[in-house]
Structures are given as C-alpha cells and as structure tokens.
Amino acid sequence: MTVIFDGIASGMLLFLISVGLSVTLGLMNFVNLAHGAFAMLGGYIGVTLLNQAGVPFLAALPLAAVATALVGVLFERTLYRRLYGATHLDQVLFSIGLVFMSISAAHFFFGAQQQPLTLPDFLQGQINLPGLDIGIYRLFLVALGLVIAVGLQRMVSGTRFGAQLRASVDNPRAARGMGINVERIFTLTFALGTALAGLGGALGVEMLGLDPTFAVKYIVYFLIVVAVGGSGNIKGSLVASLILGIFDVAGKYYVPEIGAFVIYAVMVAMLIFRPQGLFGRAASR
Amino acid sequence: MEFRKHFALLAVAFGTSVLSLSAAAAEPLKIGMILPMSGPFASYGKQIEHGARLYLQEHNDTFAGRKVELIVKDDTGVAPEISKRAAQELVVKDKVHILAGFGLTPSAFAVAPLATQAKTPMVVMNAASSSITTKSDYVLRVSHTLPQITAPIASWALKNNIKKVFTLVADYGPGHDAETQFKKTFTAGGGEIVGEVRTPVKSPDLAPFLQKIKDVKPDAVFLFLPPGEQTVGFIKGFAERGLAKAGIRIIATGDLTEEDQLDAMGDNALGIINSLQYSEVHNSPENKAYTAAYYKAYPKDRPNYMSVSGYDGMQLIAKTLEKTGGDATGAKFMAAAKGMAWTSPRGPISIDPETRDIVQTIYVRKVEKVAGKLQNVEFDQVANFKDPGKQ
C-alpha cells in the first residue's frame, strides 16, 4: 500500500513540474525545452525567499510562481514571440540555448552546490496507518496536484479564455479576424505555463534537490509525461504522470535491477497503443 | 610605528623575491591543471583550485626558487575526450612541466597515456579509482582511493555490533567499487549483507528504495551516492520515513557528508557514521592554520577534502622540487616524489614508493553540531592506511 501511495505522490510531483510544459508545448504548440530552466528559477526564488528573506514556505510558493511568470513574460515579449511561427527545430535550438544560459547563470549566482531547504514542521513526518505510511509532504503534493489539475482543466475547456486560446493556436488568422487579441492570449498563456513551472520547481526542491543542472536533469521526465499524456491535455498529463509514477516506484521497489528502465518501458508500451498519447487529438496539421 | 614595521616587512619581502628570482634565473615552472570547472562536478574543480591557489599564495607563487605559473583548463566533468585534448594542449602548446587536477576517474584514465608519452608527472587530486596509478609510471595521487575510504567503515561496523547491512550504491563505476570493497571487508569479518540495491544515477525519487530498506530492517544501511540531490533526498527521506526511529543507522564513505554537502542535508545528517581522510574540524595545528587561511581567502566556501587535495598536490610538487633543486624533468621528479612524507592539514601522509599512491590516516567520524555548524567529528582512526584495492 505504501508503495502505491508513494507512486501516486511521485506521479503527482511529475505532474506538478511538467504540467506547465503541457501548457506551453501542448496548448501553444511551442517546443519549450527551457521549461526546466523556468522550474529551476522558481526553485531558486523559493529557496532564496525561504532561507534569506525568511518568508514562510506556503507564502514562498505563490511568490515563486508569480516571479517566475514575470520573468517568463519578459522572455515571451522579447524572445519567444519571434519564434511562434518558426519551425520546431528552431524552437528546440533556441530553448535549449536558454537552458545552457540558465545553467551558467545559476552557477554564477548560487554556486554548484545543492540548495538547502527545510520544510515547515507541519509538512514533515509521516502519518502511520496500519500497512500504510503516508508522508505528509507527499500528501500535500497530491492534494495540490489535484487542485491544479481540476482548475486548469476547467479553465482550458470551460472558460472564454480557454476557448480563445484554443482558437488562437489552431488558427491565429481566423482568431484575429474574430477580434481576439492573439498576442495577449499567448503572453498570458506563456505566463501561466512559466508560473506553473516556477511553482513545480519550488515544490520539487524538497524531493528533487536544486543545483544548476536542474534545468536539464529532469527534462526527459517532463517530455515523457507530455508525450504519454497527449499534448495540450491536462487530464492526459495527470493520468500519464500517475501511471508513470506508480510504475516507476513499484518497479524500483519490486525489481530494483531494472527499476530505472520501467518508466521507459511503460512509455514505449503506451505510445505503441496510443501514438497521440492517452488523450491526445490526432494531429490536425 | 605600525606603518614602519609594515614597510620594513614589505621591503624585505620585495628584496627576497627579487633575490630568489635572480638566483633561480630558470624559466617559470608551469603547472597545467585539468579540472571540472563547469557542469555537474563544478564544485570539485572549484574546491581543488581553491586549495591549490591557497598553497601558491602562501608561498608567493615560488617553489624552490622557481616562479610557478598555474594554468587551469575546464574539462566539464565526465568527458574523457575533453580532458585528453586539454592535456595535449597543455603539454604541446603551453609546455607545462607538470599535469595536475583530475576530478573524476575517466579524466585521469584519458590523460595517463599522455603522461607516459610526454614523461610528464601527473598529480591526481581527486579521481579515486584504485587502478589509476597503474595506468602510467608518472601518476602520483594525493587524494584517496575508494577502497581506501570504504574498508575502514566496514571494519568499524563489524566492531560495533552491526551485523546485518543493506547496501545502497549508485549504479556507476565508483558505486560498484564501494559496494565491492564494503562487501569484501564486511563479509570477511562475519557480517551479513541482507539486501543490495544499485540505484540509477538519475533517479528523481528514492522513496521505493527507502521503503524496501524499512521493510527489510537491517542494522544499518551502507550508502554510496554521488554528492548532490540524491544524497540530500535520501537523508531527508530516511528521517521522514522513520527509518532512524526504527533503529536503522546510516554508514557511508565520508564523501557523503563532506563539508560542501552538509549544509544542504541539514539536521537530518546528524549521527551519520562515515570514514574519510579529512574533516574541517580535524584537531591539529596544521589544520587550524589551513582552515583559517581558507576562510580568509574564500569566505563563502567551506574547506573540504578536495580543497585539501589541491593544497597537498601543490605541497607535493613544492617539496619534490626542493629535493631536486628545482628540476622538474619527469624521471628526476618522479624519483624524488616517491616516498615523500609530510604532515598535511588532514594529518600525516606519504607517497607509497611502490604504487605512487597515497598512504594516510582514515578517520571514522560522526556528524555532529559544532558551534552551530554541522561537522564531521573524528572519533576513531586507521593510521597509515594503504589502498586495499592494490593488495
């Protein structure tokens, strides 16, 4: 039972740090490999607020998200915007360049070492039930992940903003013709994606650590989640993260010899049966 | 008064440096250092360079009357081809007399054949695979080998009523070495390995392994993980999951709790027993002077075993040159360096004349709080310990 719970929590963490990528890559159709860099930025902002400014953990999280989003907007306005129409290869090259710059920048400002993070007391420890040990921080991640998943799903499929966004991505010209301010929609969406990255990064420090290579270290996991979940689909990302998390943890627990490989095997198997991802739309272009 | 004293000192210093320069009249001694200055192991490079520069600074950049020039090249970590290219450039273009540094084993392996070819002494300041010194007759090592720091903790565990151990190591070369040596020493002494796991080097979540250990209930878990997020994650998870409360102890090689890492682990690291050749709080006049000088030069960093290796590497070069009268040609230098012995900030050390590897005291330490700072407090030791990997 504990293994299953750990799997769910691990999956939820995957979801939290990769959902922002579902937004930028999936919804905006921009191959944003710099997602990890924004997550790292969120992590550093969170840690700095906690350790140097003495901001409480729960307040540092939204601040990290907002600050990361502001940086995201700045980049979107100055750099990303020019590449919306570019090929995916150009986008990859551009964003991977950002990743390397972010690594050097983090190294310059914070040094190569791991950043310390101490959780507040009420998030530490475990709840012990018969046959089930629940880490409190993990429970917190699960709850937060669910809230974000539901909120985002609502926003994308049920609000006017979501509809405008989908229209802007699918056919920017027509959307403009309908009086939608496509640039503004894109900036806002990108801000949302980077805010989620920043939040995920700040939340992830406790379990993933934080050093300058963070930007590139976990990129494979983000991409797996988006690929398996189907791009642009929040529900897909959530389900994919959970499945991957559970298989990953169970694999490492029961068959440690091949534990690291299980997550890739699951990904391959799922993509064979659903090449568009679990809930992905068939490619329309 | 104060000013005049200073002025006099300055004049003397200036005078001696001019004298020694004219006396040597030899070309400056060039030392080429190959270190990971960027990438995931950048902290290794930083610490080693700090140590090396500190020694140079303390000796006015002059060894045996010869001016010393340090050239540092970045090999970005595990990138043997870059290390090799850097070494080629240093030897051919910069005409260095001595190669030094080497953060990781692949880097040292890649450069060793070049050292043989060019007959250039190669001072290894961290890379810890036992076999490195066998790869060239020109290799000297001032750091440690993995078996050298692993065997003492296994022996300590046996003596202290730890009978059943679960080993958890990272699934890469050094992890395998540590696992092999630990099992060898521990089972030879009657201990039992009740479980073993090799974790992927990039694993975002160690929870499943921690849970497994909790279910197996060993007396202790032997840990070897690359310093970084995994070690921090493991230690945190260990406390969170109540493994410590269940009476399971953590034993490890001391690189786990070295000073650069300790702060990130926080109080969860308290009580970890480990073995290593250097601790910031090693109690000796040499170390007191060293740590004071280190903090003065680099107030933002803590001295650790790698910085001491950089320091001792320079010390070895300086002492050997004094013996050869400033001659750094391969054969003479190597002959003089063999058997060299001195007292380092880590304690007494010497270079084994046969293997050119380091012989040193390995200390068993416990993580404790000293004046509000996490430290490795030494409480036991194995003196004059040679690398067991070569026996």
Interface residues (C-beta under 8 A of the other chain):
Chain A: T2 V3 D6 A9 S10 L13 L14 S104 H107 G111 A112 Q113 Q114 Q115 P116 T118 Q124 G125 Q126 N128 D133 G135 Y137 E206 M207 L208 G209 L210 D211 P212 T213 K217 Y218 Y221 D248 V249 A250 G251 K252 Y253 P256 E257 G259 A260
Chain B: S38 G39 P40 F41 A42 S43 K46 D171 V197 R198 T199 P200 K202 S203 P204 D205 A207 P208 F209 Q211 K212 P227 G228 E229 Q230 V232 G233 K236 E240 R241 G242 D260 Q261 D263 A264 M265 G266 K300 D301
